[in-house]
Amino acid sequence: MIRHLVLFKLNEGVSRDEPRVVAGAQAFAELGGLVPEVASWETGWNVSDRPIAYDFAINSSVADADALRRYIEHPAHQAAVAPWTEFATWVIADYEF
């Protein structure tokens, strides 16, 4: 199995209650059920006020590297990620477990 972990940091001046951010978070909340390769799916907003903390997280898993590639290339994934390029940056870790 491969864990696909993504942490998002909202850009300076962007608030999580902006309509575009709310819509982006909703799209990610629904994404796990739209892509057959996804074995597990969690999303959520950070609850810590630590300055080094990221704002939003996706914690998911897929069976193997081929499934990860298919997930990344899936049209639903591409559509969900696209709006985030306008208001956030992110880091990714993909690791076997």
Disulfide bonds with the S-S distance in Angstrom:
none
